[in-house]
Amino acid sequence: MKREAEMKELAEYGKSLIREFGRRKDITVTYDRPNEETISRYTEYQRECHRIMTGSEYFLFWEEETMHLLYVKDVTADSALTAMAELMWLAARKF
């Protein structure tokens, strides 16, 4: 439970950094660890294109107004610090 809270906090922090320093200001970042119930909110295309599966952890990058899923990053880090580094590298490179 603590890890999930940390990852959600990191996603919020990542969103604020993208908005403040990024090229695109309309990006929102969320954290998700989908289960059978929550995975149904993603379209079949999103699940296949981004390989969203139950039991895995993801940072999801959305276009805020349309909530179009732009990019999915697997959370492979053991620690919150490493996850933040991965998230910031990706945000700087893509957005």
C-alpha positions as CSV (number, residue, x, y, z in Angstrom):
1,M,0.0,0.0,0.0
2,K,2.9,2.4,0.8
3,R,4.5,1.8,-2.6
4,E,1.2,2.5,-4.4
5,A,0.9,5.8,-2.5
6,E,4.5,6.7,-3.3
7,M,4.0,6.0,-7.0
8,K,0.7,8.0,-7.2
9,E,2.6,10.9,-5.5
10,L,5.4,10.6,-8.1
11,A,2.9,10.7,-11.0
12,E,1.5,13.9,-9.6
13,Y,4.9,15.4,-9.2
14,G,5.8,14.2,-12.8
15,K,2.7,15.9,-14.1
16,S,3.6,19.2,-12.5
17,L,7.1,19.1,-13.8
18,I,5.9,18.4,-17.4
19,R,3.5,21.3,-17.1
20,E,6.1,23.7,-15.8
21,F,9.1,22.7,-17.9
22,G,7.8,20.5,-20.7
23,R,7.1,21.3,-24.3
24,R,3.4,20.2,-23.9
25,K,1.3,21.6,-21.1
26,D,-1.7,19.4,-21.7
27,I,-0.2,16.2,-20.3
28,T,-1.4,14.5,-17.2
29,V,0.4,11.5,-15.6
30,T,-1.3,8.8,-13.6
31,Y,-0.1,5.6,-11.9
32,D,-2.1,2.4,-12.2
33,R,-1.7,-1.2,-11.2
34,P,-4.7,-2.6,-13.1
35,N,-6.6,-5.7,-12.0
36,E,-9.4,-7.5,-13.8
37,E,-12.0,-4.9,-12.8
38,T,-10.0,-1.7,-13.6
39,I,-8.4,-2.9,-16.8
40,S,-11.9,-2.8,-18.5
41,R,-11.7,1.0,-18.5
42,Y,-9.0,0.8,-21.2
43,T,-10.1,0.2,-24.7
44,E,-9.0,-3.0,-26.4
45,Y,-6.7,-1.0,-28.6
46,Q,-5.0,0.6,-25.6
47,R,-4.5,-2.7,-23.9
48,E,-3.0,-4.2,-27.0
49,C,-1.0,-1.2,-28.3
50,H,0.5,-0.4,-24.9
51,R,0.6,-3.9,-23.6
52,I,-1.4,-3.1,-20.5
53,M,-1.8,-6.2,-18.4
54,T,-3.2,-7.0,-15.0
55,G,-0.7,-7.1,-12.1
56,S,1.9,-4.8,-13.7
57,E,2.6,-1.2,-12.6
58,Y,2.4,1.7,-15.0
59,F,2.9,5.4,-15.4
60,L,0.3,6.5,-17.9
61,F,0.7,9.7,-20.0
62,W,-2.7,11.2,-21.1
63,E,-3.7,14.1,-23.2
64,E,-5.7,15.9,-20.6
65,E,-8.6,17.3,-22.6
66,T,-9.4,14.2,-24.6
67,M,-8.0,11.7,-22.1
68,H,-6.3,10.0,-25.1
69,L,-3.6,7.6,-23.8
70,L,-0.3,8.8,-25.3
71,Y,2.3,6.6,-23.7
72,V,2.7,3.9,-21.1
73,K,5.8,3.3,-19.0
74,D,6.3,0.1,-17.0
75,V,7.4,0.8,-13.5
76,T,10.3,-1.5,-13.2
77,A,12.1,0.2,-10.3
78,D,12.5,-1.2,-6.9
79,S,12.6,2.2,-5.2
80,A,10.6,5.3,-5.5
81,L,13.8,7.3,-6.3
82,T,14.6,5.1,-9.2
83,A,11.0,5.2,-10.5
84,M,11.2,9.0,-10.3
85,A,14.4,9.0,-12.3
86,E,12.8,6.8,-15.0
87,L,9.7,9.0,-15.1
88,M,11.7,12.2,-15.4
89,W,14.0,10.9,-18.1
90,L,10.9,9.8,-20.1
91,A,9.1,13.1,-19.5
92,A,12.1,15.1,-20.6
93,R,12.7,13.1,-23.7
94,K,9.1,12.7,-24.9
95,F,7.2,15.7,-23.6
